């Protein structure tokens, strides 16, 4: 599982860098609240990824599954991006999250 852990560590580092860059952006007046929300949501995503990474490092499958179900930040990020799109901003990206099966209790 060391490859998975390394990939998750890399993802967290990328999210931390993206958060730092976004935090320095001066948004247009109509997007200030959404920019703050995105910064917060990216921080949440990085923290959620780090929890999954830690559980992978422990090799505890039930904890990994639990932490994967707690990865909710992508949905929040996409809602904020949808709000910006509805306001007329061209945001052509979305964040993929954990896929849950139709019968999968999540």
Residue frames as qw, qx, qy, qz and C-alpha x, y, z in Angstrom:
[[0.000, 0.882, 0.470, 0.000, 0.00, 0.00, 0.00],
 [0.427, -0.507, 0.049, 0.748, 3.04, 2.26, -0.03],
 [0.217, 0.204, 0.516, 0.803, 2.29, 3.37, -3.60],
 [0.187, -0.742, -0.576, -0.288, -1.22, 4.39, -2.60],
 [0.459, -0.738, -0.240, 0.433, 0.10, 6.24, 0.42],
 [0.398, -0.233, 0.260, 0.848, 2.64, 8.10, -1.72],
 [0.066, 0.446, 0.584, 0.675, -0.05, 9.05, -4.24],
 [0.318, -0.812, -0.487, -0.057, -2.32, 10.33, -1.47],
 [0.488, -0.584, -0.056, 0.646, 0.57, 12.28, 0.07],
 [0.292, 0.037, 0.424, 0.856, 1.25, 13.84, -3.35],
 [0.099, -0.653, -0.603, -0.447, -2.45, 14.70, -3.79],
 [0.409, -0.798, -0.351, 0.270, -2.53, 16.38, -0.38],
 [0.438, -0.387, 0.145, 0.799, 0.60, 18.39, -1.23],
 [0.150, 0.300, 0.548, 0.766, -0.99, 19.47, -4.53],
 [0.247, -0.770, -0.553, -0.201, -4.17, 20.50, -2.74],
 [0.470, -0.683, -0.181, 0.530, -2.15, 22.47, -0.18],
 [0.338, -0.136, 0.319, 0.875, -0.29, 24.30, -2.98],
 [0.011, -0.509, -0.611, -0.606, -3.54, 25.01, -4.85],
 [0.355, -0.795, -0.478, 0.118, -5.10, 26.33, -1.65],
 [0.444, -0.523, -0.001, 0.728, -2.17, 28.66, -1.09],
 [0.207, 0.096, 0.472, 0.851, -2.36, 29.99, -4.64],
 [0.157, -0.641, -0.632, -0.405, -6.13, 30.46, -4.49],
 [0.419, -0.718, -0.391, 0.395, -5.82, 32.23, -1.15],
 [0.340, -0.379, 0.141, 0.849, -3.61, 34.86, -2.81],
 [0.143, 0.417, 0.621, 0.648, -6.08, 35.53, -5.63],
 [0.155, 0.277, 0.286, -0.904, -7.99, 38.79, -5.39],
 [0.235, 0.438, 0.848, 0.184, -11.48, 37.80, -6.55],
 [0.098, -0.408, -0.330, -0.845, -13.94, 40.10, -8.29],
 [0.304, -0.183, 0.414, -0.838, -16.39, 41.72, -5.85],
 [0.787, -0.030, -0.109, -0.607, -19.16, 39.32, -6.89],
 [0.866, 0.100, -0.490, -0.003, -17.10, 36.24, -6.11],
 [0.019, -0.603, 0.602, -0.523, -15.48, 37.05, -2.75],
 [0.725, -0.282, 0.428, -0.461, -17.65, 34.72, -0.68],
 [0.967, 0.233, -0.033, -0.100, -17.21, 31.87, -3.15],
 [0.509, 0.608, -0.518, 0.322, -13.44, 32.36, -3.24],
 [0.292, -0.501, 0.627, -0.521, -13.32, 32.11, 0.56],
 [0.892, -0.045, 0.266, -0.364, -15.55, 29.03, 0.40],
 [0.856, 0.434, -0.278, 0.044, -13.27, 27.39, -2.18],
 [0.186, 0.609, -0.644, 0.425, -10.20, 28.02, 0.00],
 [0.554, -0.323, 0.567, -0.517, -11.95, 26.43, 2.97],
 [0.937, 0.170, 0.111, -0.284, -13.26, 23.52, 0.90],
 [0.678, 0.545, -0.468, 0.155, -9.80, 22.83, -0.55],
 [0.101, -0.521, 0.698, -0.480, -8.37, 22.78, 2.98],
 [0.782, -0.109, 0.409, -0.458, -11.12, 20.33, 3.98],
 [0.901, 0.378, -0.175, -0.121, -10.33, 18.16, 0.95],
 [0.393, 0.586, -0.638, 0.309, -6.61, 18.09, 1.85],
 [0.373, -0.378, 0.665, -0.525, -7.45, 17.10, 5.43],
 [0.889, 0.086, 0.224, -0.390, -9.84, 14.39, 4.25],
 [0.777, 0.494, -0.388, 0.038, -7.23, 13.00, 1.85],
 [0.122, 0.565, -0.702, 0.417, -4.69, 12.98, 4.67],
 [0.667, -0.225, 0.517, -0.487, -7.05, 10.96, 6.88],
 [0.942, 0.284, -0.029, -0.175, -7.42, 8.38, 4.11],
 [0.528, 0.612, -0.540, 0.236, -3.63, 8.32, 3.69],
 [0.239, -0.497, 0.680, -0.483, -3.12, 7.77, 7.43],
 [0.836, -0.045, 0.390, -0.383, -5.58, 4.88, 7.46],
 [0.845, 0.471, -0.251, -0.017, -3.85, 3.38, 4.40],
 [0.219, 0.630, -0.657, 0.352, -0.54, 3.64, 6.26],
 [0.512, -0.311, 0.645, -0.475, -2.10, 1.71, 9.17],
 [0.241, 0.105, -0.912, -0.314, -3.48, -0.89, 6.76],
 [0.244, 0.256, 0.776, -0.522, -6.81, -0.90, 8.58],
 [0.017, 0.271, 0.743, 0.612, -9.37, -1.67, 5.86],
 [0.138, -0.734, -0.664, 0.037, -12.52, -0.75, 7.89],
 [0.226, -0.714, -0.113, 0.653, -10.94, 2.61, 8.79],
 [0.180, -0.128, 0.538, 0.814, -9.92, 3.22, 5.17],
 [0.035, -0.503, -0.769, -0.392, -13.51, 2.57, 4.07],
 [0.219, -0.785, -0.484, 0.319, -14.85, 4.84, 6.82],
 [0.235, -0.573, 0.120, 0.776, -12.47, 7.65, 5.87],
 [0.137, 0.110, 0.669, 0.722, -13.33, 7.27, 2.18],
 [0.094, -0.676, -0.711, -0.169, -17.01, 7.73, 3.03],
 [0.272, -0.784, -0.268, 0.489, -16.06, 10.92, 4.88],
 [0.310, -0.117, 0.370, 0.868, -14.56, 12.52, 1.74],
 [0.206, 0.763, 0.599, -0.130, -17.28, 15.10, 1.16],
 [0.160, -0.635, 0.107, 0.748, -15.22, 18.11, 0.05],
 [0.187, 0.028, 0.671, 0.717, -15.44, 17.44, -3.71],
 [0.000, -0.666, -0.722, -0.190, -19.23, 17.80, -3.60],
 [0.199, -0.834, -0.254, 0.448, -18.91, 21.07, -1.66],
 [0.271, -0.394, 0.399, 0.782, -16.27, 22.36, -4.08],
 [0.136, 0.276, 0.757, 0.576, -18.48, 21.52, -7.06],
 [0.060, -0.800, -0.591, 0.084, -21.47, 23.28, -5.49],
 [0.211, -0.754, 0.016, 0.622, -19.37, 26.42, -5.08],
 [0.227, -0.166, 0.616, 0.736, -18.10, 26.11, -8.67],
 [0.089, 0.550, 0.775, 0.298, -21.73, 25.71, -9.82],
 [0.119, -0.851, -0.358, 0.366, -22.62, 28.91, -7.94],
 [0.217, -0.559, 0.314, 0.737, -19.82, 30.76, -9.71],
 [0.186, 0.150, 0.773, 0.588, -20.94, 29.37, -13.07],
 [0.014, 0.731, 0.681, 0.026, -24.52, 30.51, -12.35],
 [0.156, -0.834, -0.105, 0.519, -23.13, 34.00, -11.67],
 [0.554, 0.828, -0.034, -0.077, -21.58, 34.02, -15.14],
 [0.213, -0.719, 0.641, 0.163, -18.01, 32.96, -14.38],
 [0.826, 0.366, -0.390, -0.175, -16.53, 30.43, -16.81],
 [0.411, -0.525, 0.722, -0.185, -15.31, 27.62, -14.54],
 [0.771, 0.291, -0.432, -0.367, -14.79, 24.59, -16.81],
 [0.331, 0.261, -0.873, 0.246, -13.52, 22.21, -14.10],
 [0.774, -0.453, -0.030, -0.441, -15.16, 19.94, -11.54],
 [0.104, -0.508, 0.812, -0.266, -13.65, 17.76, -8.83],
 [0.738, -0.065, -0.628, -0.239, -14.19, 14.02, -8.85],
 [0.463, -0.506, 0.517, -0.512, -14.98, 12.41, -5.53],
 [0.214, -0.123, 0.962, -0.120, -15.42, 8.99, -4.08],
 [0.546, -0.032, -0.525, -0.653, -17.95, 7.01, -6.10],
 [0.426, -0.075, 0.762, -0.482, -20.52, 5.16, -4.06],
 [0.112, -0.135, -0.904, -0.390, -22.42, 2.22, -5.51],
 [0.474, -0.359, -0.299, -0.746, -26.21, 2.40, -5.64],
 [0.807, -0.418, -0.383, -0.166, -26.56, -0.29, -2.99],
 [0.644, 0.179, -0.469, 0.577, -23.51, 0.73, -1.02],
 [0.528, -0.673, -0.449, 0.257, -24.85, 2.25, 2.17],
 [0.416, -0.353, -0.049, 0.837, -23.25, 5.66, 1.59]]
